[in-house]
């Protein structure tokens, strides 16, 4: 991980930024086939499944036809429920199917909280553990209101693992997580106290070397590490991963990390209020080792209140190619809305920034760093749908007052030197954009 200058990484315990709300999808019942089996509990004929916004067509996953309702879940909010959920997942066998996590009152209250121990299953002694392991051809379906709460992770290196995940998917294919609600343990986490570590690898969902995975209608919050992390497994890069209607908020290191992969799409989602340890981005695209990242689409998302950038692209000895960022809102991020940085032997090449709004970010709206090549910012026509809107960026460190509302619009074709765009690299083109002032 890169080391960042202190002046640009002053993390807050909790952002006090204003909250802007993006409407999420409503709950729509969807029929699920009932499967008779003496060893499995019959599912209800309907499930409450949050669907994406109209006209958003998601890929079809090869989910098995069987279904099972998780049983044996502890309702005291004291005991680990990961074993019960894992038993239901494993009971479906290689053909897979739908695992339904039911709602029931817990702790005698009108709520449903199941505890998950991220250290319940050790993969590598002293290295990696998880609560729930995902299997191929399986949909993990939460009933509305079901929350999975991480139990406290003790980072004493003599006792536990360095990396602990609530959900863990390795080398699996055709997986869905639907209507999920995961809450991490950052506020009870027992830190190692080691000067060599930041306890940053305790994620909500970790996906390594996966193919054909969809996460939809899901919230992940308050993780000591990332909300969601997507990376490689022994050199096998993830591909065809879709996040839709996801909220990843209040996590300590990143809302979403993409450290390897091809064909990754993020739609209609929010990544917000990340703070606690570097990098502190809403989304960080930062390939590691010999891995690369290509063909990423981020469309109709909100990136706000993050302690660093809304979206960061960072390449050292790796490549990031063809990243397209469309129709997103970037606001109140402490540094840039979008930032690219290229280190030794790194490549960031080819991308588009269309139809976004950049308001009141601490530094620039868009900062294309040296070494970034062949990006297009803005549309081909005046005040068109591909134009970006910029207003009142570079408000830190208190160098400019926050001006609101922004009433005056100026449409400009080409690079405008100022606080909204910093243009570096080569072959990058700034087209028509709208700039707003009071």
C-alpha positions as CSV (number, residue, x, y, z in Angstrom):
1,X,0.0,0.0,0.0
2,X,1.3,3.5,-0.8
3,X,2.5,5.9,1.8
4,X,0.7,9.2,1.5
5,X,1.8,12.6,2.7
6,X,0.5,13.6,6.1
7,X,-1.0,16.8,4.8
8,X,-3.5,15.1,2.6
9,X,-4.5,12.3,5.0
10,X,-5.9,13.7,8.2
11,X,-8.5,11.3,9.1
12,X,-11.5,12.1,11.2
13,X,-13.2,9.9,13.6
14,X,-16.6,10.6,12.0
15,X,-17.4,12.9,9.1
16,X,-19.7,15.8,9.9
17,X,-20.5,16.4,6.2
18,X,-24.1,17.0,5.1
19,X,-25.9,13.9,3.8
20,X,-27.3,13.8,0.4
21,X,-29.7,10.9,-0.3
22,X,-30.0,8.8,-3.4
23,X,-33.2,6.8,-3.5
24,X,-32.8,3.1,-3.3
25,X,-35.0,0.4,-4.9
26,X,-38.2,-0.7,-3.3
27,X,-38.9,-4.2,-2.1
28,X,-40.6,-6.3,-4.8
29,X,-41.7,-9.9,-4.2
30,X,-40.2,-12.4,-6.7
31,X,-41.3,-15.9,-7.0
32,X,-38.9,-18.7,-6.2
33,X,-39.4,-22.3,-7.2
34,X,-40.3,-24.6,-4.3
35,X,-38.2,-27.8,-4.1
36,X,-39.4,-30.8,-2.3
37,X,-36.7,-32.5,-0.3
38,X,-36.7,-34.5,2.9
39,X,-33.4,-33.0,4.0
40,X,-34.2,-29.4,3.2
41,X,-36.8,-26.9,4.5
42,X,-39.2,-25.8,1.8
43,X,-38.9,-22.1,1.0
44,X,-41.9,-19.8,0.9
45,X,-43.4,-19.4,-2.5
46,X,-42.3,-15.8,-2.5
47,X,-39.3,-13.9,-1.3
48,X,-38.9,-10.3,-0.6
49,X,-36.1,-9.3,-3.0
50,X,-34.9,-5.8,-3.5
51,X,-34.7,-5.2,-7.2
52,X,-32.5,-2.7,-9.0
53,X,-33.8,0.6,-10.4
54,X,-36.0,0.2,-13.6
55,X,-34.1,-0.6,-16.8
56,X,-31.0,-1.9,-15.0
57,X,-30.6,-5.4,-16.3
58,X,-28.2,-7.5,-14.3
59,X,-26.5,-10.7,-15.5
60,X,-28.2,-14.0,-14.8
61,X,-26.2,-16.3,-12.5
62,X,-26.4,-20.1,-12.6
63,X,-28.0,-20.5,-9.2
64,X,-29.2,-24.0,-8.3
65,X,-32.9,-24.7,-8.1
66,X,-32.9,-26.1,-4.5
67,X,-33.6,-23.9,-1.5
68,X,-33.1,-24.0,2.2
69,X,-34.1,-21.8,5.1
70,X,-31.3,-21.5,7.7
71,X,-32.3,-23.1,11.0
72,X,-30.6,-23.2,14.4
73,X,-29.9,-19.5,14.5
74,X,-29.2,-18.1,18.0
75,X,-31.7,-15.4,19.0
76,X,-30.0,-14.1,22.1
77,X,-27.6,-11.9,20.1
78,X,-24.7,-13.5,22.1
79,X,-23.6,-16.7,20.2
80,X,-22.0,-17.1,16.8
81,X,-24.5,-17.9,14.0
82,X,-21.9,-18.4,11.2
83,X,-22.0,-22.2,11.7
84,X,-25.7,-22.4,11.2
85,X,-25.5,-20.3,8.0
86,X,-22.5,-22.3,6.7
87,X,-24.3,-25.6,7.3
88,X,-27.3,-24.4,5.2
89,X,-24.9,-23.3,2.4
90,X,-23.0,-26.6,2.4
91,X,-26.2,-28.7,2.5
92,X,-27.0,-27.6,-1.1
93,X,-24.0,-29.5,-2.4
94,X,-22.2,-28.8,-5.7
95,X,-25.5,-27.9,-7.5
96,X,-26.1,-25.0,-5.2
97,X,-29.4,-23.1,-4.7
98,X,-30.9,-20.4,-2.5
99,X,-30.1,-20.0,1.2
100,X,-32.7,-17.9,3.0
101,X,-31.7,-16.2,6.2
102,X,-35.1,-15.8,8.0
103,X,-36.2,-12.9,10.2
104,X,-37.1,-13.6,13.8
105,X,-37.1,-11.6,17.0
106,X,-33.8,-11.6,18.8
107,X,-33.0,-10.6,22.3
108,X,-36.7,-10.4,23.0
109,X,-37.0,-7.2,20.8
110,X,-38.6,-6.4,17.6
111,X,-35.4,-6.7,15.6
112,X,-33.3,-9.5,14.1
113,X,-29.5,-9.5,14.7
114,X,-27.4,-12.6,14.2
115,X,-23.8,-12.5,15.4
116,X,-21.0,-13.6,13.1
117,X,-17.5,-14.5,14.3
118,X,-15.0,-13.5,11.6
119,X,-12.5,-15.7,13.4
120,X,-14.7,-18.8,13.5
121,X,-12.8,-20.6,10.7
122,X,-9.1,-20.4,10.2
123,X,-7.8,-20.7,6.6
124,X,-4.1,-20.2,7.4
125,X,-2.8,-20.1,10.9
126,X,-1.9,-16.6,11.9
127,X,-3.0,-15.3,8.5
128,X,-6.7,-15.6,7.5
129,X,-10.0,-16.5,9.0
130,X,-13.7,-16.0,8.1
131,X,-17.2,-16.4,9.4
132,X,-19.1,-17.5,6.3
133,X,-17.6,-19.0,3.2
134,X,-19.4,-18.6,-0.1
135,X,-20.0,-21.6,-2.4
136,X,-20.5,-21.6,-6.2
137,X,-24.1,-21.6,-7.6
138,X,-25.5,-20.2,-4.4
139,X,-27.6,-17.2,-3.7
140,X,-27.5,-15.9,-0.1
141,X,-30.9,-14.2,0.4
142,X,-31.6,-12.1,3.5
143,X,-35.2,-11.6,4.6
144,X,-35.9,-7.9,5.1
145,X,-34.5,-6.5,8.4
146,X,-32.0,-9.3,9.0
147,X,-28.7,-7.9,10.2
148,X,-25.4,-9.8,10.5
149,X,-23.3,-8.2,13.2
150,X,-19.6,-9.0,13.5
151,X,-18.3,-10.2,16.8
152,X,-15.2,-8.5,18.2
153,X,-11.9,-9.4,16.5
154,X,-9.0,-9.6,18.9
155,X,-5.8,-8.7,16.9
156,X,-3.4,-10.1,19.5
157,X,-0.9,-11.7,17.1
158,X,-0.3,-14.6,19.6
159,X,-4.0,-15.6,19.5
160,X,-5.7,-14.8,16.2
161,X,-5.4,-14.2,12.5
162,X,-4.2,-11.1,10.7
163,X,-7.0,-11.0,8.2
164,X,-10.6,-11.8,9.3
165,X,-13.7,-11.5,7.1
166,X,-17.4,-11.7,7.8
167,X,-17.9,-13.3,4.3
168,X,-15.2,-15.0,2.2
169,X,-15.4,-16.1,-1.4
170,X,-12.4,-17.7,-3.0
171,X,-12.4,-19.1,-6.6
172,X,-16.1,-19.5,-6.6
173,X,-18.5,-18.8,-9.5
174,X,-22.1,-17.9,-10.0
175,X,-22.8,-16.4,-6.6
176,X,-25.4,-13.8,-5.4
177,X,-25.8,-11.9,-2.1
178,X,-29.2,-10.3,-2.1
179,X,-30.8,-7.9,0.4
180,X,-27.8,-8.2,2.8
181,X,-27.0,-6.2,5.9
182,X,-23.6,-6.6,7.4
183,X,-22.2,-4.5,10.3
184,X,-18.5,-4.7,11.2
185,X,-16.9,-4.4,14.6
186,X,-14.6,-1.4,14.3
187,X,-16.0,0.2,17.5
188,X,-15.2,-2.8,19.6
189,X,-12.1,-4.1,17.8
190,X,-9.2,-5.1,20.0
191,X,-6.1,-3.6,18.2
192,X,-2.8,-5.3,18.1
193,X,-0.9,-2.3,19.2
194,X,1.9,-3.2,16.8
195,X,3.7,-0.3,15.1
196,X,4.1,-2.4,12.0
197,X,0.3,-2.8,11.4
198,X,-2.9,-0.9,11.2
199,X,-5.4,-3.8,11.7
200,X,-6.8,-2.8,8.3
201,X,-7.6,-6.3,7.0
202,X,-10.9,-7.0,8.8
203,X,-13.4,-6.7,5.9
204,X,-17.1,-7.2,5.6
205,X,-16.9,-9.1,2.3
206,X,-13.7,-10.5,0.7
207,X,-13.8,-11.9,-2.9
208,X,-10.7,-13.5,-4.3
209,X,-10.4,-14.9,-7.9
210,X,-14.2,-15.1,-8.3
211,X,-16.2,-15.2,-11.5
212,X,-19.8,-14.3,-12.0
213,X,-20.7,-12.7,-8.6
214,X,-23.5,-10.2,-8.0
215,X,-24.0,-8.3,-4.7
216,X,-27.3,-6.4,-4.8
217,X,-29.5,-4.5,-2.3
218,X,-26.9,-4.8,0.4
219,X,-25.4,-2.6,3.1
220,X,-22.0,-3.0,4.6
221,X,-20.9,-0.7,7.4
222,X,-18.5,-0.1,10.3
223,X,-15.8,-2.6,9.3
224,X,-12.3,-2.2,10.7
225,X,-11.0,-2.7,7.2
226,X,-12.9,-2.5,3.9
227,X,-16.6,-2.8,3.4
228,X,-15.9,-4.9,0.3
229,X,-12.6,-6.0,-1.2
230,X,-12.1,-7.7,-4.7
231,X,-8.8,-9.2,-5.5
232,X,-6.9,-12.2,-7.0
233,X,-6.4,-15.7,-5.7
234,X,-2.9,-17.2,-6.5
235,X,-2.7,-15.2,-9.7
236,X,-6.3,-15.9,-10.8
237,X,-8.0,-12.5,-11.3
238,X,-11.7,-12.0,-10.6
239,X,-14.0,-11.3,-13.5
240,X,-17.7,-10.4,-14.2
241,X,-18.4,-9.0,-10.7
242,X,-21.4,-6.7,-10.3
243,X,-22.4,-4.5,-7.4
244,X,-25.8,-2.9,-7.6
245,X,-27.8,-1.0,-5.0
246,X,-25.0,-1.4,-2.5
247,X,-24.3,1.0,0.4
248,X,-20.8,0.8,1.9
249,X,-20.5,3.4,4.6
250,X,-18.6,4.2,7.8
251,X,-15.8,1.7,7.1
252,X,-12.3,2.3,8.4
253,X,-10.1,1.8,5.3
254,X,-12.1,1.7,2.1
255,X,-15.7,1.5,1.0
256,X,-14.6,-0.7,-1.9
257,X,-11.2,-1.9,-2.9
258,X,-10.5,-3.4,-6.3
259,X,-6.9,-4.8,-6.3
260,X,-7.3,-7.1,-9.4
261,X,-9.8,-8.0,-12.0
262,X,-11.5,-7.6,-15.4
263,X,-15.1,-6.5,-16.1
264,X,-16.2,-5.1,-12.8
265,X,-19.3,-3.0,-12.7
266,X,-20.7,-0.9,-9.9
267,X,-24.2,0.5,-10.3
268,X,-26.6,2.7,-8.3
269,X,-24.5,2.5,-5.1
270,X,-23.1,4.7,-2.3
271,X,-19.6,4.6,-0.8
272,X,-19.3,7.1,2.0
273,X,-17.8,8.3,5.3
274,X,-14.7,6.2,5.1
275,X,-12.1,7.2,7.7
276,X,-9.6,5.8,10.2
277,X,-6.6,4.6,8.2
278,X,-5.1,5.2,4.8
279,X,-6.1,5.3,2.0
280,X,-9.6,6.2,3.3
281,X,-11.3,6.3,-0.2
282,X,-14.8,5.6,-1.2
283,X,-13.5,3.3,-4.0
284,X,-9.8,2.5,-4.3
285,X,-8.6,0.8,-7.6
286,X,-5.1,-0.2,-6.6
287,X,-3.8,-3.5,-8.2
288,X,-1.2,-5.3,-6.1
289,X,2.0,-7.2,-7.1
290,X,1.7,-8.5,-10.6
291,X,-2.1,-8.0,-10.8
292,X,-3.8,-5.6,-13.1
293,X,-7.3,-4.1,-13.3
294,X,-9.2,-3.5,-16.6
295,X,-12.7,-2.7,-17.8
296,X,-14.3,-1.1,-14.8
297,X,-17.7,0.8,-15.0
298,X,-18.9,2.9,-12.1
299,X,-22.4,4.3,-12.9
300,X,-24.9,6.3,-11.0
301,X,-23.2,6.2,-7.6
302,X,-22.8,8.6,-4.7
303,X,-19.3,9.1,-3.2
304,X,-19.4,11.5,-0.3
305,X,-17.7,12.4,3.0
306,X,-14.7,10.1,2.6
307,X,-11.5,11.1,4.4
308,X,-9.5,11.0,1.2
309,X,-10.8,10.6,-2.4
310,X,-14.2,9.6,-3.7
311,X,-12.5,7.3,-6.2
312,X,-8.7,6.8,-6.4
313,X,-6.8,5.0,-9.1
314,X,-3.2,4.1,-8.1
315,X,-0.7,2.0,-10.1
316,X,2.9,1.1,-9.2
317,X,4.4,-1.6,-11.4
318,X,0.8,-2.5,-12.4
319,X,-1.8,-1.3,-15.0
320,X,-5.3,0.1,-14.7
321,X,-7.0,0.3,-18.1
322,X,-10.4,1.4,-19.4
323,X,-12.1,2.8,-16.3
324,X,-15.4,4.6,-17.0
325,X,-17.0,6.8,-14.4
326,X,-20.5,8.0,-15.3
327,X,-23.4,9.9,-13.7
328,X,-22.0,9.9,-10.1
329,X,-22.1,12.5,-7.4
330,X,-18.9,13.4,-5.6
331,X,-19.2,15.7,-2.6
332,X,-17.6,16.5,0.7
333,X,-14.7,14.2,0.1
334,X,-11.7,15.6,2.0
335,X,-9.4,15.3,-0.9
336,X,-10.3,14.8,-4.6
337,X,-13.5,13.6,-6.2
338,X,-11.5,11.5,-8.6
339,X,-7.7,11.1,-8.4
340,X,-5.2,9.2,-10.4
341,X,-1.6,8.5,-9.3
342,X,1.0,6.6,-11.3
343,X,4.2,5.3,-9.6
344,X,7.3,3.6,-11.0
345,X,6.4,1.3,-14.0
346,X,2.8,1.9,-13.4
347,X,0.2,2.5,-16.2
348,X,-3.2,4.2,-16.0
349,X,-4.5,4.4,-19.5
350,X,-7.9,5.0,-21.2
351,X,-11.0,6.1,-19.4
352,X,-13.9,8.4,-19.4
353,X,-15.5,10.8,-16.9
354,X,-19.0,11.6,-18.1
355,X,-22.1,13.2,-16.6
356,X,-20.8,13.5,-13.0
357,X,-21.3,16.2,-10.4
358,X,-18.4,17.4,-8.3
359,X,-19.3,19.8,-5.5
360,X,-17.5,21.0,-2.4
361,X,-14.6,18.5,-2.4
362,X,-11.6,19.4,-0.3
363,X,-9.2,19.5,-3.2
364,X,-10.0,19.1,-7.0
365,X,-13.1,17.6,-8.5
366,X,-10.9,15.6,-10.9
367,X,-7.1,15.3,-10.6
368,X,-5.4,13.4,-13.4
369,X,-1.9,12.8,-12.2
370,X,1.4,12.6,-14.1
371,X,1.5,9.4,-16.1
372,X,-2.2,9.2,-16.7
373,X,-3.0,8.8,-20.4
374,X,-6.0,9.0,-22.7
375,X,-8.8,10.0,-20.4
376,X,-11.8,12.0,-21.7
377,X,-13.4,14.4,-19.2
378,X,-16.7,15.9,-20.3
379,X,-19.0,15.6,-23.3
380,X,-18.7,16.5,-27.0
381,X,-21.5,19.1,-26.9
382,X,-22.4,22.1,-24.8
383,X,-24.6,21.3,-21.7
384,X,-25.1,17.8,-22.8
385,X,-25.7,14.7,-20.8
386,X,-22.1,13.8,-20.9
387,X,-20.9,17.1,-19.5
388,X,-19.7,17.1,-15.9
389,X,-20.9,19.7,-13.4
390,X,-18.3,21.4,-11.1
391,X,-18.8,23.8,-8.3
392,X,-16.9,25.1,-5.3
393,X,-14.2,22.5,-5.1
394,X,-10.8,22.9,-3.3
395,X,-12.3,24.1,0.0
396,X,-9.5,22.7,2.1
397,X,-7.5,23.6,4.1
398,X,-10.0,26.4,4.6
399,X,-8.7,28.3,1.7
400,X,-12.1,29.1,0.4
401,X,-15.5,29.6,1.9
402,X,-18.3,27.2,1.0
403,X,-20.6,29.0,-1.4
404,X,-24.1,27.7,-1.6
405,X,-26.2,27.7,-3.6
406,X,-24.3,27.7,-6.9
407,X,-26.5,29.8,-9.3
408,X,-24.3,30.8,-12.2
409,X,-23.6,28.3,-14.9
410,X,-20.8,28.6,-17.4
411,X,-20.3,26.0,-20.1
412,X,-16.8,25.7,-21.3
413,X,-15.1,23.5,-23.9
414,X,-11.5,22.6,-22.9
415,X,-9.4,22.7,-19.8
416,X,-10.1,25.4,-17.3
417,X,-7.3,26.1,-15.0
418,X,-8.6,26.4,-11.5
419,X,-9.9,24.4,-8.5
420,X,-12.1,22.0,-10.4
421,X,-9.8,20.0,-12.7
422,X,-6.0,19.5,-12.4
423,X,-4.8,18.0,-15.8
424,X,-1.6,16.1,-15.9
425,X,-0.4,13.1,-18.0
426,X,-0.6,12.9,-21.7
427,X,-3.3,12.4,-24.3
428,X,-6.0,13.5,-21.9
429,X,-8.8,15.6,-23.3
430,X,-11.2,17.9,-21.5
431,X,-14.3,18.6,-23.5
432,X,-17.5,20.4,-22.6
433,X,-18.3,20.8,-18.9
434,X,-20.4,23.1,-16.7
435,X,-19.0,25.2,-14.0
436,X,-21.1,26.8,-11.2
437,X,-20.4,29.8,-9.0
438,X,-22.5,31.8,-6.6
